[in-house]
Amino acid sequence: MIVKRKEKPAEDELVTIQEAATLRGVTRTRIYQWVNEGRLRKEEKYGRSLVYRSEVLAIEALPGGRPNKSQ
């Protein structure tokens, strides 16, 4: 039986949470929220949390804040 795995990007595409936040112009907390929501995959390497650069750049940021009041 052959099991197909979801191919991971090359290891050089892994960036730290801080680098990911800087790339997207968001906070580290927002990156962790996206990880917890399943929108980004996280790897633990070298004692650090890392995410895939290509996924960080491809993620669609949802509008933040409270919705406007309807009049």
C-alpha positions as CSV (number, residue, x, y, z in Angstrom):
1,M,0.0,0.0,0.0
2,I,1.4,3.4,-1.0
3,V,0.6,6.4,1.2
4,K,0.8,9.8,-0.4
5,R,1.9,12.6,1.9
6,K,1.1,16.2,1.6
7,E,4.4,17.6,0.3
8,K,6.0,20.2,2.6
9,P,7.9,23.2,1.3
10,A,11.7,23.1,1.5
11,E,13.1,23.7,5.0
12,D,14.6,27.0,3.9
13,E,11.1,28.3,3.6
14,L,10.6,28.1,7.4
15,V,10.5,31.5,9.2
16,T,10.2,32.4,12.8
17,I,6.9,33.7,14.2
18,Q,8.5,37.2,14.4
19,E,9.7,37.1,10.8
20,A,6.2,36.0,9.7
21,A,4.6,38.8,11.6
22,T,7.0,41.3,10.0
23,L,6.3,39.9,6.5
24,R,2.5,40.3,7.0
25,G,2.6,43.6,9.0
26,V,0.7,41.9,11.9
27,T,1.6,41.0,15.5
28,R,3.1,37.7,16.7
29,T,-0.2,37.1,18.5
30,R,-2.1,37.2,15.1
31,I,0.3,34.6,13.7
32,Y,-0.3,32.3,16.6
33,Q,-4.1,32.9,16.2
34,W,-3.8,31.8,12.5
35,V,-1.9,28.7,13.6
36,N,-4.5,27.8,16.2
37,E,-7.3,28.4,13.6
38,G,-5.5,25.9,11.3
39,R,-4.7,28.6,8.7
40,L,-0.9,28.1,9.1
41,R,1.1,25.0,9.9
42,K,3.7,25.3,12.6
43,E,6.9,23.2,13.0
44,E,9.0,23.0,16.1
45,K,12.7,22.9,15.1
46,Y,15.8,24.0,16.9
47,G,13.8,24.9,20.0
48,R,11.7,27.5,18.0
49,S,8.3,27.7,16.5
50,L,8.5,28.1,12.7
51,V,5.9,28.6,10.0
52,Y,6.1,28.2,6.2
53,R,6.9,31.5,4.5
54,S,4.9,30.6,1.4
55,E,1.8,30.0,3.6
56,V,2.3,33.3,5.4
57,L,2.5,35.2,2.2
58,A,-0.5,33.4,0.7
59,I,-2.9,33.8,3.7
60,E,-5.8,36.1,3.2
61,A,-6.1,38.5,6.2
62,L,-9.6,38.9,7.4
63,P,-10.9,42.3,8.3
64,G,-10.2,43.0,11.9
65,G,-12.1,45.0,14.5
66,R,-15.7,45.4,15.3
67,P,-18.2,45.7,12.4
68,N,-19.7,49.1,11.7
69,K,-23.1,49.9,13.2
70,S,-26.0,49.7,10.8
71,Q,-28.1,52.9,10.7
